[in-house]
Amino acid sequence: MSLFKKIKQAYHLYKEIDMDALGKLSEKVDLPEVMKAFGKMDEKQLHGLMKMIGHDGKHKELPPINADFYQVSELLTDDERTLQLKVRAFMEKEVKPIINEYWLRAEFPHELIPKLAALNICGVTYKGYGCPGLSNVMEGALAMEMARIDSSIATFFGVQSGLAMGSIYLLGSEDQKQEWLPKMQQMQLIGAFGLTEPEVGSAVAGGLTTTAKRNGDSWTLNGQKKWIGNSTFADVIIIWARDVDDDNVKGFLVRRGTPGIEVEKMEDKMALRVVQNGLITLKDCVVQEHDRLQNANSFKDTAKVLRMTRAGVAWEAVGCARGAYESALAYTRERKQFGKPIASFQLIQNHLVEMLSNLTAMQTMVFRLSQLQDENKLTDEHASLAKVFCTLRTRDIVSRAREVMGGNGILLQYDVARFVADAEAIYSYEGTKEINSLIVGRAITGFSAFV
């Protein structure tokens, strides 16, 4: 090497050296001896050393973050895939930048409702009344895309499009469908679903305490409902009550402003904080006969709605898990410790592979579940098994996501803390693990273990 090149190289090296750091290092090690040791290394040894400290002289092109490892999305049609990506873009552009602030304040971003309506996906599987009439697979994929960014928005949408609209679509008269569904599809009217009570959750099938008493052409409702999403601002709440005369559960369309109904927002939740859950008190609330769901005559009819929407909860669990996995993977590829991205460490990779394995199993399971629904083969036990497995695995995935992020995993700015909290709510609502397990257990053994 010429003298000029050596001087030039030394000059560039001098500019890169932190002299203060070099001085501190010289207090701890014998720098001349270190330089002699480097000088004795061959090309292979030097390359190994540089690779170990993260400088192999080459720019490393990382693979794309792909949570759809088995390419399940390729089973969608081109139109379905286009709609899926449209909803994904909406969630990333409109929801992700603002959702943490709303989550902290436990408030709902009402300004998103017209934008959600513009996607034209509400009542996605219903035919007529302005609804798209698409497949259950498509509905599940959209639920996943929403929960991938925020489970609260997915839950709001599930209540509106699934539980509230679904009750009317499955159990309402034609007049009721014509009155409510077109405006609910456009989100001009918001709905809620009032089934759970303060003292009755899993036992609603036989233990509903809210009562309905018929008096001529009207009904008088008394009781309480708890955990009712959207209820603080809903235009209509589907209230399920037990008829005191025949002891059967019936459904009622309770309009906003009806005398005798009060809604109190539930505070201090640790999960799904954007969802506005309400405690509803009904005191001599009078509802006209024409606002009774005309085809809801027993809890078996109520269960039709729950069966239809439970698959959506399993998809939502997949979305929550997917959001946590993608956030954690991105973080580990950027976060450095000991001079290397932590994604290069064996234990971190083990966690990531465990997360992806569960996520892939969940994706394939819910896809088949929705296929069964499209084929009119869905049973209670099908939906319950998916709900059990997916929500249980989601808890594991979000836990591992928080773990690989270390202390930063509990900071809201990295999103995973929100996924961890929200997974707890998804795990419990629309049937606990225990209740859904007993539904499956009854189906496979032939014995009912319900008390």
Protein Blocks (a to p, Z undefined) as FASTA:
>chain_A
ZZklmmmmmmmmmmmpcfklmmmmmmmpcfklmmmmmmmpcfklmmmmmmmnopgopacd
dddddfblnommmmpcfklmmmmmmmmmmmmmmmmmmmmmmmmnopacfklmmmmmmnop
ghklbggjhiaoiafklmmmmmmmmmmmomklmmmmmmmmmmmmmmmmmmmcfklmmmmm
mmmmnomaccdddfbcfklcklmmmmcfbdcddehjaccdedddehiahklmpfbdcddd
ddfklopacdddddehiahiacdddehiabhklpccdddddehiacdfklpcfklcbfkl
mmmmmmmmmmmmmmmmmmmmmmmmmmmmmmmmmpcgehiafklpmklmmmmmmmmmmmmm
mmmmmmmmmmmmmnopacfklmmmmmmmmmmmmmmmmmmmmmmnmmmlmpmklommmmmm
mmmmmmmggpifklmmmmmmmmmnopafbZZ
